[in-house]
Amino acid sequence: MPEQLLLALAQLNPILGDIAGNIVKLRDARQLAAKQGAHLIMTSELYVTGYPPEDLVLKPSFQKAARAAVETLAKETSDGGPAILTGAPWIEDGKLYNAAFLLDRGGIVARTLKCDLPNYGPFDEKRVFASGPLPAPMDFRGYKLGVMVCEDMWTPLAAAHLKKQGAQILMTPHGSPYELGKWEKRMNLARARVQETGLPLIFLNQLGGQDELVFDGTSFVLDAQGECVIQAKSLEEDLVFVELDEALRPKKGVIRETPQGEAAIYHVLMLGLRDYVNKNGFPGVVLGLSGGIDSALAAVIAADALGADRLWTVMMPSPYTANESLNDAAAVAKALKCRTSDISIAAGMEAFGSTLSQVFADRAGDATEENIQSRCRGMILMALSNKFGPMVVSTGNKSEMSVGYATLYGDMCGGFAVLKDLYKTQLYKVARWRNANRPEGALGPSGAVIPENIFTRPPTAELRPNQKDTDSLPPYEVLDDILECLIEKDMGAQDICAHGHDPALVKKIWAMLDKAEYKRRQAPPGVKITRRSFGRDRRYPITNKYRET
């Protein structure tokens, strides 16, 4: 029994399904930990396979590959190096579990099966995993480690049980994705477990983008008084060492700063886009640059995440596009030093107009012709993607997606919608922050990359002469407040009107929100930053006649 333990917390960015690659990354981290004299290296939840594996975990071949990887890692610990605490799916008595394993001296010496399975928001673990029993402490070289897998920490039951069984420290591998306010929630829950048990706690979180989720890392260690004594980097890989004395009390170490507000949102968007593009093997991205704030911010995020050499911006003017828009778009492309093209949609508009002239002969022009313009642009971007390989980035925001102010197969087309969960008012704030700050790790330029005119000019889709967004929508400050009440808070009409909103307007926005559900079902994935992002967080029926009376 060593007089003290040195733990290495491996906050790593796995690729879901890349079991071999994830193991290589863990081996590299273990070698670094061994050089520092670490006794144990710990990873995040289901690290071996990546998390969340969704229905992929039901494939027998996937289960076998995960088991083989765990057994291989276990054998490798016979080299005298650090033991490994890691996670993988595991079949036991014919049931599939979300498990954590202690690998030491050539074998699997202990395992814990996740008990409390999350079944809300983006998580459906009850569909694929069986619930395990309350965890027992893991014996490790004379010490008792209380390992709780992710959700088991979020309620008092598992921690209290481990305390009664003699655990000396709580260790919780997590797969907790970023949300606004989530860091404070994690910290408060962890402190509650410490207060209830009197035990120090290690919270180790996954890092990286996985489809719409972004795991922000931000792992931390609390002492027995609930004080944060160590904190890992946010939104970056990190290998953090924790010194524990003979009573498993953690010594103070480095506490990294956690980005807040618009800085946090921007870093999350950047990491989410970078990992989506890189993990799926796209050579780069292409997007339409209109001269508006949405496409400008999307372009800047892409340049920061991937580098200017992997960004292709395309201006696609129509007869309604103002020179002001073209100048602003060109200024963004110039500031980013990315490839840019100018492809007019005028000929496409004429071709569709001619093709449909006979069948449209007795109908006046309306939103149909406006949507054709958007679909011309979508077709051009998809053609460039097909021909040259870059993924199309959709530039729409949550405000537009909420009320259907987006065109199916037009501006909604693409492989990833990086701004999908940002309301328009949030988007302006994030863009302002980026103009004043170059994020750490960004590959784009410093300075004000978005012209001031883009911020001050009234938003417009430019699909008809002198068009403004306010022709169809209330000011975004009003719209976004109503939408947040409807979407994030599930408030009723009377409560929303009590915020000072006109009842007729609330009724109109509510109807627009419900009517656009079929569009959102066909939208590309995008980075989740709120508790109620469109998709798994908010599962509303398309066919829905309910209206509050």
C-alpha positions in Angstrom: 0.0 0.0 0.0 1.7 3.2 -1.1 1.8 6.1 1.4 0.1 8.3 -1.2 -1.5 8.0 -4.6 -0.8 10.0 -7.7 -3.7 9.9 -10.1 -3.7 11.1 -13.7 -7.0 12.4 -15.1 -7.1 12.0 -18.8 -9.6 14.5 -20.2 -9.5 13.2 -23.8 -11.4 13.6 -27.1 -12.4 10.2 -28.3 -14.0 9.4 -31.7 -17.2 7.4 -31.3 -16.7 3.9 -32.8 -12.9 4.4 -33.3 -12.1 1.9 -30.6 -8.5 1.3 -31.9 -7.8 5.0 -32.2 -9.2 5.7 -28.7 -7.0 3.0 -27.2 -3.9 4.5 -28.9 -4.8 7.9 -27.4 -5.2 6.3 -24.0 -1.9 4.5 -24.3 -0.1 7.7 -25.1 -1.6 9.4 -22.1 -0.7 6.4 -19.9 2.9 6.7 -21.0 3.0 10.3 -20.0 1.4 9.4 -16.7 4.0 6.7 -16.1 6.8 9.2 -16.5 5.3 11.3 -13.7 5.0 8.2 -11.5 1.2 8.0 -11.6 -0.3 4.9 -9.9 -3.7 5.2 -11.8 -5.0 6.9 -14.9 -8.7 7.6 -15.2 -10.8 8.3 -18.3 -14.3 9.6 -19.0 -17.5 7.6 -19.3 -17.5 4.8 -22.0 -14.2 6.2 -23.2 -13.2 3.0 -25.1 -16.1 3.3 -27.6 -16.9 7.0 -27.3 -20.1 8.4 -25.9 -23.0 8.3 -26.4 -23.0 5.3 -28.7 -26.8 5.3 -29.2 -28.1 2.2 -31.1 -24.6 1.4 -32.4 -24.0 -0.3 -29.0 -26.7 -2.9 -29.8 -24.6 -4.4 -32.6 -23.0 -7.7 -31.3 -19.8 -7.0 -33.3 -19.4 -3.6 -31.6 -19.9 -5.1 -28.2 -17.3 -7.8 -28.9 -14.8 -5.2 -30.1 -15.3 -3.1 -27.0 -14.8 -6.2 -24.7 -11.7 -7.2 -26.6 -10.2 -3.7 -26.2 -10.9 -3.7 -22.4 -9.2 -7.1 -22.1 -6.2 -6.0 -24.1 -5.8 -2.9 -22.0 -6.0 -5.1 -18.9 -3.2 -7.3 -20.1 -1.1 -4.3 -20.8 -1.2 -3.2 -17.2 1.1 -6.2 -16.3 4.0 -3.9 -17.4 4.1 -2.3 -14.0 2.8 1.0 -15.2 -0.3 2.9 -14.0 -3.5 1.0 -13.5 -6.4 2.2 -15.7 -9.9 3.2 -14.7 -12.0 3.4 -17.9 -15.4 2.7 -19.4 -17.0 0.5 -22.0 -20.3 -1.2 -22.8 -20.3 -4.7 -21.3 -22.4 -7.9 -21.6 -23.0 -9.7 -18.3 -25.6 -12.4 -17.8 -27.1 -11.6 -21.2 -27.7 -7.9 -20.4 -25.9 -4.9 -21.8 -24.5 -2.4 -19.3 -22.7 0.9 -19.2 -19.6 -0.1 -17.2 -16.5 1.2 -15.6 -13.5 -1.0 -15.1 -10.4 -1.0 -12.9 -7.5 -2.6 -14.8 -4.4 -3.5 -12.9 -1.5 -5.9 -12.9 -2.7 -7.7 -16.0 -6.4 -8.2 -15.3 -9.8 -6.7 -14.7 -9.7 -6.4 -10.9 -13.1 -4.6 -10.4 -16.0 -3.2 -12.3 -19.0 -1.0 -11.7 -22.3 -1.0 -13.7 -24.1 2.3 -14.1 -27.2 2.3 -12.0 -29.1 5.5 -12.8 -29.7 5.7 -16.5 -30.5 9.1 -18.0 -33.6 9.2 -20.1 -34.1 12.9 -20.9 -32.9 15.5 -23.4 -30.4 13.8 -25.8 -30.0 10.7 -23.7 -32.0 7.4 -24.2 -29.9 5.0 -22.1 -32.9 3.0 -20.9 -33.5 2.0 -24.5 -30.1 0.3 -24.8 -28.6 -0.4 -21.3 -29.8 -2.4 -18.3 -29.6 -0.7 -14.9 -26.9 -2.1 -12.6 -26.9 -2.5 -8.8 -25.7 0.2 -6.5 -21.9 0.4 -6.8 -19.5 -1.1 -4.3 -16.1 0.4 -3.6 -13.2 -0.8 -5.8 -10.2 -2.1 -3.9 -7.0 -0.6 -5.3 -3.7 -1.3 -3.6 -5.2 -1.0 -0.1 -7.5 1.9 -0.8 -11.2 1.9 -1.5 -12.3 3.9 -4.5 -16.0 4.9 -4.8 -16.7 4.9 -8.5 -20.0 6.3 -9.8 -20.7 6.5 -13.5 -22.0 9.9 -14.6 -25.7 10.1 -13.7 -25.1 8.0 -10.5 -23.5 11.2 -9.1 -26.6 13.4 -9.9 -28.7 11.9 -7.1 -27.6 11.0 -3.4 -28.3 7.3 -3.5 -25.1 5.9 -5.0 -22.7 8.2 -3.1 -24.4 7.4 0.2 -24.2 3.6 -0.5 -20.5 3.9 -1.3 -19.9 5.8 1.9 -21.6 3.1 3.9 -19.5 0.5 2.2 -16.3 2.2 3.2 -15.3 4.2 0.2 -12.6 6.8 0.9 -13.1 9.0 -2.2 -15.7 9.5 -4.9 -14.6 9.2 -8.5 -17.1 9.9 -11.2 -16.3 9.4 -15.0 -18.7 11.6 -16.9 -20.1 12.2 -20.4 -21.8 15.6 -19.6 -22.4 17.8 -22.7 -22.2 21.6 -22.6 -25.3 23.7 -21.9 -25.7 27.3 -20.7 -25.5 27.1 -16.9 -24.4 23.5 -16.9 -21.0 24.0 -15.3 -22.6 25.6 -12.2 -25.2 22.8 -12.0 -22.4 20.1 -12.1 -20.4 21.8 -9.4 -23.4 22.3 -7.2 -24.4 18.6 -7.5 -20.9 17.5 -6.8 -20.6 19.7 -3.7 -23.9 18.2 -2.5 -22.5 14.7 -2.7 -19.4 15.9 -0.8 -21.5 17.5 1.9 -23.6 14.4 2.3 -20.7 12.0 2.5 -17.8 14.0 3.8 -15.7 12.5 1.0 -13.5 14.2 -1.6 -14.8 13.9 -5.2 -13.1 13.7 -8.6 -15.3 14.7 -11.6 -13.7 13.7 -15.0 -15.6 14.8 -18.0 -15.3 13.9 -21.7 -14.1 16.4 -24.3 -15.1 17.0 -27.9 -17.9 17.2 -30.4 -20.2 14.3 -31.1 -22.8 15.1 -33.6 -24.9 17.9 -32.0 -23.3 17.5 -28.5 -20.2 19.2 -27.4 -18.5 17.9 -24.3 -16.6 20.7 -22.6 -14.3 18.8 -20.3 -13.8 21.2 -17.4 -13.0 18.3 -15.0 -12.4 19.2 -11.4 -11.5 17.9 -7.9 -13.2 18.8 -4.7 -11.8 18.3 -1.3 -13.8 16.9 1.7 -15.0 20.5 2.4 -16.3 21.0 -1.1 -13.6 23.4 -2.1 -12.4 23.1 -5.7 -8.7 22.3 -5.4 -8.0 21.3 -9.1 -9.7 22.2 -12.3 -8.8 21.1 -15.8 -9.0 23.1 -19.0 -12.3 23.8 -20.6 -12.8 22.8 -24.2 -9.3 21.4 -24.6 -7.7 18.0 -23.9 -5.8 17.9 -20.7 -3.8 15.5 -18.5 -4.2 16.6 -14.9 -2.3 15.0 -11.9 -3.9 14.7 -8.5 -1.8 14.0 -5.4 -3.7 12.1 -2.7 -2.3 11.6 0.8 -2.6 8.4 2.9 -6.2 9.3 3.7 -7.0 10.1 0.0 -7.2 13.8 0.6 -6.4 15.7 -2.6 -3.6 18.4 -2.5 -4.2 21.7 -4.1 -3.1 22.0 -7.7 -3.8 24.1 -10.8 -7.2 25.6 -11.3 -7.8 26.6 -15.0 -10.1 29.5 -15.9 -13.5 28.6 -17.3 -14.8 30.7 -20.2 -18.1 32.4 -19.4 -20.9 34.0 -21.5 -20.3 34.7 -25.1 -16.7 33.4 -24.8 -17.9 30.0 -23.7 -20.5 29.9 -26.5 -18.0 30.8 -29.2 -15.5 28.2 -28.0 -18.3 25.5 -28.0 -19.4 26.4 -31.5 -15.8 26.3 -32.8 -15.1 22.9 -31.2 -18.4 21.5 -32.3 -17.8 22.5 -36.0 -14.2 21.4 -36.0 -14.9 18.0 -34.6 -17.9 17.4 -36.8 -15.9 18.2 -39.9 -12.7 16.4 -38.9 -14.2 13.3 -37.4 -16.4 12.8 -40.4 -13.5 13.3 -42.8 -14.6 16.4 -44.8 -11.7 18.3 -46.4 -13.3 21.6 -45.5 -16.6 23.6 -45.7 -18.4 25.8 -48.1 -21.1 28.4 -47.2 -23.1 31.2 -48.7 -21.9 34.7 -47.7 -24.8 37.1 -48.0 -23.5 40.2 -46.2 -25.7 39.5 -43.2 -24.7 38.8 -39.6 -25.6 35.0 -39.7 -23.4 34.0 -42.6 -20.6 36.4 -41.4 -20.4 34.8 -38.0 -20.7 31.2 -39.5 -17.8 32.0 -41.8 -15.6 33.4 -38.9 -16.3 30.3 -36.8 -15.3 28.1 -39.7 -12.1 30.0 -40.3 -11.2 29.8 -36.6 -12.1 26.1 -36.3 -10.6 24.8 -39.5 -8.3 27.5 -41.0 -8.9 29.8 -43.9 -7.5 27.3 -46.3 -10.4 24.9 -45.5 -13.1 27.6 -45.9 -14.8 28.5 -49.2 -17.3 31.4 -49.1 -19.7 32.0 -52.0 -21.5 35.2 -52.8 -24.7 34.5 -54.8 -26.3 37.8 -55.7 -29.7 38.2 -57.2 -31.2 41.3 -58.8 -32.4 42.3 -55.3 -29.0 42.1 -53.7 -27.7 45.5 -52.7 -24.2 46.6 -53.4 -23.9 47.2 -49.7 -24.4 43.5 -49.0 -21.8 42.5 -51.6 -19.3 45.0 -50.1 -19.9 43.7 -46.6 -19.6 40.1 -47.7 -16.4 40.8 -49.6 -15.0 42.5 -46.5 -15.6 39.4 -44.4 -13.9 37.2 -47.0 -11.0 39.5 -47.3 -10.5 39.7 -43.5 -10.5 35.9 -43.3 -8.3 35.5 -46.3 -10.3 32.5 -47.5 -11.3 31.4 -50.9 -14.3 33.2 -52.2 -16.4 33.0 -55.4 -19.1 35.2 -56.9 -21.9 33.2 -58.6 -25.0 35.1 -59.6 -28.4 33.3 -59.3 -30.1 35.6 -61.8 -29.9 33.1 -64.6 -31.3 30.4 -62.4 -34.2 32.6 -61.3 -35.0 33.3 -65.0 -34.8 29.6 -65.9 -37.3 28.6 -63.1 -39.5 31.6 -64.0 -39.6 30.5 -67.6 -40.2 26.8 -66.7 -43.1 27.7 -64.4 -44.5 30.6 -66.3 -47.4 28.6 -67.9 -48.6 26.9 -64.8 -48.2 30.1 -62.7 -49.8 32.3 -65.4 -52.9 33.3 -63.4 -51.1 33.7 -60.0 -49.4 36.8 -58.7 -45.9 36.6 -57.4 -45.5 35.7 -53.7 -43.2 33.8 -51.3 -43.0 31.0 -53.9 -40.6 33.1 -56.1 -38.7 34.2 -53.0 -38.2 30.5 -52.0 -37.0 29.7 -55.5 -34.2 32.2 -55.0 -33.1 30.5 -51.8 -33.3 27.1 -53.4 -31.1 28.3 -56.3 -28.5 29.2 -53.8 -28.9 25.9 -52.0 -28.5 24.0 -55.3 -25.3 25.9 -56.1 -23.8 25.2 -52.7 -24.7 21.5 -52.9 -23.3 21.3 -56.4 -20.0 22.7 -55.2 -20.0 20.3 -52.3 -20.7 17.3 -54.6 -18.1 18.4 -57.1 -15.2 19.4 -54.8 -16.0 17.7 -51.5 -16.4 20.4 -48.8 -19.4 20.1 -46.5 -22.1 22.8 -46.8 -22.5 24.8 -43.6 -26.1 26.1 -43.1 -26.1 29.6 -41.5 -29.6 29.7 -40.0 -30.3 30.6 -36.4 -32.8 29.4 -33.8 -35.1 32.4 -34.1 -35.6 31.8 -37.8 -35.9 28.0 -37.4 -38.5 28.6 -34.7 -41.0 30.5 -36.8 -40.3 28.9 -40.2 -38.4 31.9 -41.5 -36.1 29.5 -43.4 -36.5 27.7 -46.8 -36.5 24.0 -47.0 -34.0 22.8 -49.6 -32.7 26.4 -49.7 -30.9 28.1 -46.9 -31.7 25.1 -44.7 -29.7 22.7 -46.8 -26.3 21.6 -45.6 -24.4 19.1 -43.5 -24.2 21.1 -40.3 -25.9 24.2 -38.9 -23.4 25.7 -36.6 -25.7 28.5 -35.4 -28.8 26.3 -35.0 -29.3 26.8 -31.3 -28.5 30.5 -31.1 -31.3 33.1 -31.0 -30.7 36.1 -33.2 -30.1 38.4 -30.2 -27.5 35.9 -28.8 -25.9 35.7 -32.2 -25.2 39.5 -32.3 -23.6 39.3 -28.8 -21.4 36.4 -29.8 -20.3 38.2 -33.0 -19.5 41.3 -31.0 -17.4 39.2 -28.6 -15.4 37.6 -31.5 -14.7 41.0 -33.1 -13.1 42.1 -29.8 -11.4 38.7 -29.0 -9.4 36.1 -30.9 -10.1 32.8 -29.1 -7.2 30.6 -27.8 -6.6 27.9 -30.4 -8.4 29.8 -33.2 -6.9 29.5 -36.7 -8.5 32.7 -38.0 -7.2 36.3 -37.8 -7.4 38.7 -34.9 -9.1 42.0 -35.0 -12.6 43.1 -36.0 -13.3 40.5 -38.8 -17.0 41.5 -39.2 -17.7 45.0 -40.5 -19.6 47.4 -38.2 -22.2 47.9 -41.0 -23.3 44.3 -40.7 -24.2 44.9 -37.0 -26.0 48.2 -37.6 -27.8 47.4 -40.8 -31.5 46.1 -40.4 -31.6 42.4 -41.1 -33.0 41.4 -44.5 -33.3 38.3 -46.6 -33.2 40.5 -49.8 -35.7 38.3 -51.7 -37.7 41.3 -52.9 -37.1 45.0 -53.2 -36.5 46.8 -49.9 -37.3 43.7 -47.8 -36.7 43.7 -44.1 -37.1 40.9 -41.5 -39.5 43.2 -39.6 -41.9 43.0 -42.6 -42.8 39.5 -41.4 -41.5 39.3 -37.8 -41.5 41.5 -34.8 -38.1 43.0 -33.7 -35.8 40.2 -32.7 -35.6 41.4 -29.1 -39.4 40.9 -28.8 -39.5 37.7 -30.9 -36.7 36.0 -29.0 -38.2 36.8 -25.6 -41.5 35.2 -26.7 -39.7 32.2 -28.2 -37.6 31.7 -25.0 -40.8 31.7 -23.0 -42.4 29.1 -25.4 -39.4 26.9 -26.0 -37.1 27.0 -23.0 -39.7 27.6 -20.3 -42.9 26.0 -21.7 -44.9 29.0 -20.5 -48.5 29.5 -21.3 -49.9 32.4 -23.3 -51.2 34.3 -20.2 -47.8 34.1 -18.5 -46.0 35.3 -21.7 -48.4 38.2 -22.0 -47.6 39.1 -18.4 -44.0 39.8 -19.7 -45.6 42.8 -21.6 -46.3 41.1 -24.9 -49.4 41.7 -27.0 -51.8 38.7 -26.8 -52.4 38.6 -30.6 -48.6 38.6 -31.3 -48.0 35.8 -28.8 -50.8 33.7 -30.5 -49.3 34.4 -33.9 -45.7 33.4 -32.8 -47.0 30.3 -31.1 -48.8 29.3 -34.3 -45.7 29.9 -36.4 -43.6 27.8 -34.0 -46.0 24.8 -34.3 -46.5 25.2 -38.0 -42.7 25.0 -38.7 -42.2 21.7 -36.9 -42.1 19.8 -40.2 -39.3 22.0 -41.4 -37.2 21.5 -38.3 -37.5 17.7 -38.7 -35.6 18.1 -42.0 -33.0 20.5 -40.8 -29.3 19.5 -40.5 -27.8 18.8 -37.1 -26.1 21.7 -35.3 -24.3 22.5 -32.0 -26.5 22.3 -28.9 -26.0 25.0 -26.3 -29.4 25.3 -24.6 -31.5 22.8 -22.6 -34.2 22.8 -25.3 -32.4 22.6 -28.6 -34.5 21.5 -31.5 -34.4 17.7 -32.0 -34.2 15.3 -29.1 -34.5 18.0 -26.4 -37.9 19.1 -27.8 -39.9 16.4 -29.4 -43.1 17.9 -30.7 -45.5 16.2 -33.0 -45.8 17.6 -36.6 -49.5 16.9 -36.7 -50.8 18.9 -33.8 -54.1 20.8 -33.5 -53.7 21.8 -29.8 -54.0 25.5 -29.2 -54.2 27.1 -25.8 -57.6 28.8 -25.3 
